[in-house]
C-alpha cells in the first residue's frame, strides 16, 4: 500500500504506522509480561524492562529517523512552494526544521536511556522530545495558514491547529503532574501515593504523543503532490 502512494506520501504514512505500532506493541508486551498495569502507564514504562525494552528502543529510534526525514522533506516542500508564493520567510522555515530535529534527538535519547537505568537523562530527553514536538507542530500550523488557499485548504489548517492546541493544553499538565510524582517506578496500582498524579500525567502524555501522530497524518496529502530526485531537488508532479 505504501509503495502505491504517489509522490513521497509513503514517508509520513510509514512514520505514522511505524510509530503507532511502536507504542502499541511495546505496551502489549509490557502488559502481558506483567511489568505494567493495563490502565494508562507512561509510554516510557512500556519500554523499560526486557523484552519490551529492546522492541521499544529499536522501534522508537527508527521513528525518530523517519520523523527527521519527514521534517526535512516538509522543509524542502515549503521552500519550493515559497519560490512562487513567498508566504513565509526562509529563516522561519529553517528555524521550524531545527526545532523539529531537536525533538527527534530527544526521541533518540528516550529510546536509548531507559527510565529506570538513567532517569535524569531519560527525563531530559522526554522533555526535549515533547516540548520541541509541540512547538514544531504549532509552527507548522501557522505556516499552513500562511500558505492558504494556494497550497492548503482551510479545513486542513483548522485540523492541524486543533491538534496543536490540544497537544499544547495536554503538555502543560503533563509536566505539572509529573513533577508532583515523588518516586520513579513503573508498576503503579490505584490508591497508592502519587497514583493520581501519575495517572493524569500519563493520560496527557499519551494525548500529546498521538497528537503528533495525527498531525503527521495530515502531511500525506501534501506529500502526494511532490517527488524528490536524487539531487534532493523537489519537483511538483
N, C-alpha and C positions, 0 to 999 in steps of 0.2 A: 504494500500500500504506500509506504514512504517513497519507494522508487518511482511510483507513478505520479507523484506530485510535481507540477510544473515549477520552473524556476528553482529557487533554493528553499522552498517551503518545507522540505523534508528536515531542515536543520532545527527550526523551533518545534516542529512536530516530534522529532526524535528527543529533543530536550524535555518536552512536556511528558511524553510517555515514559522515558527512562527515569526521570525524577519521581514521577508518581509511583513507578514500580519500586524504586529505591526505598521510599517511605513505607510502602505497603508490605513489601517482602520482609524487610528488617523488623517491622512491627509484628508481623505474623510469627516469625521465627522466635522473637523475644517472648511473646505471649505463650506460644506453645511450649517453649523451654521453661516457662515459669519464672523468668527473670524480671518481668514487669507485670503489673496489673493491667487488665484489658482497658480499664477506664481512663483514657486520655493521659498516657505517660508523656514526658518530654520526648521530643524527637530524638535527642541525643541518648536518652535512656534505652532506646531500642537498638542502639549500636554500640553498647559499652562492653558486654561480655561475649566471649566466643559461644557459638559460631556466628552469631549475627553481627559481631563487630567487624569481621572480615568482609562480609557482604556489604555492610553499611559503608565502611571505609572505601572499598573499591568502587561502589556504585555512586557515592557522593562525589568522589574525585572525578569520575567521568562526567557527572552532572556539571561540576564546576568548569570543566573543559568545554563542554557543549554550550554552557551559558556564555563563556568568554567568546566562543566562535559566533554565537548568535548576536551578541552585543556588537562585535566588530563588523559583522555584515550589516547590522542595523545602522551603524555609524557610516559605512560606505554608501548605503542606500540613501540616507539623508543628505550626504554630501552630493550625491548625484542629482537628487531632486532639487537641491538648493542652487545648483548651477543655473537653472532656469527660473526658479520661483523666488529665491532669496528671502525665505521666510524665517531663517534663524541664522545666527552668527556661527561661523565655523568653530570658533573658540568655545562656544556653548556646547556644540555637538561633541567636541573633543573632551570637554570637562565631564559631560554626562557619561561618555565611554569610560573615562578614568575612574569615576565613582563606581560604575558597574564592575569594572575589573577588580576594584578593591573588594567588592562583595564576593567575587569569585575566589579571591585569595582567602577571604575569611572562611568560605565553604571548605577549601582545602585544609585549612588549619583544624576546623571542626572534625573533618573526616580522619585526619592523621593523629590528632591528640585526643584520646578518649576522655570522657568526662571524669572518671574515677582515677585515671592514671596521672593526668596533668590538668587538674581542674582550672587553674588560673589561666593557662594558655588556651584551653578549650573555651572558657567563657569569653575571653578577649576575641577569639575567632568568631564565636557566635554573635557577639555584639557588632563586630565589623560586618559580618555577613548580612544580618538582618537590618542594621542601620543603613548601610550603603545600598542594600536592595530597595528599601523603602524610598530613599532619596532618588535612586535611579528610575524607578517606575513613575514617581511623581514628575520628574523632569521630562521623561518620555511622554507623559500625558500632556504636559504643557506644550511640548514640541508638536505633538499631534494636532492640537487645536490650532497652532500657528500654520500648519500645512493644509488646513481645510480651506475651501472644499475641493481643491485640485487633487491632493494626494490621499486624503482621508475623508470619510463621512463623519458627520457629527454624531451619529449613532455609535460608531466605534469609539470615538473620542469620549463620549459620555460613559461608555462601559469601562474604558481604561481609567478615567478619573474616578469612577465609583470604586473600582478595585483599589486604586491608590489611597483614597480616603479611608476605606475600611481597613487597609493594611496599616496606615498611619495611626488610626484610632486604636487598633489592636496592639501595635508596637509599644505604645506608652505604658499601658497597664501590664504588659508582659514583663517589661523591665522593673516596674514598681513592685509587682507581686513577687518576682523572682528575688529581688533584693531583700525581701522580708523572710525568705526561707533561710533558716539558720543552720541547716545541715545539708551535706551532699550525699545523696543516696538515690537509688533507682527503684527500689521496691516500696511503694507507698500503699498504705491502707487507710480507708476512710476513718476519721475520728482521731488520728494521731496528730501530734503537734505539727503545725505549719501545713497540714494537708490542704486546707482551703486555699492558702496562698499558692501552693504548688499546683493545685487543680486549675485555678483561674489563670495562672501564668502559662500553663501547658495549653489550655484552650486557646489563648491568644497566640501562642507560638504556632500552633497548627493553622490558625486562621491566616497569619502572615505568610507562612510557608506556601499554603495552597493559593493565597492571593498572588504570589509570584508566578506559580504555575499557570493560573488562569490568565494572568497578564500576558505571558509569553505566548499563550494560545492565540491571542489577538494579532500576533505578528504574522501568522501563517498566510493570511490573505494578502498582506503587503508583499511578502517574500515570493508569492507565486508569480508576480509580475516582473521579476528580475532574475538574471542569471549572472554568475561570476566566472570569468575566464581565468586561465592560469596566471595571467598578468595582474590579477587582483582588481582589474577594472570592472566596474559594474555597468551592465548594459540593459536597457529596457527592451523587453521582448516585443 
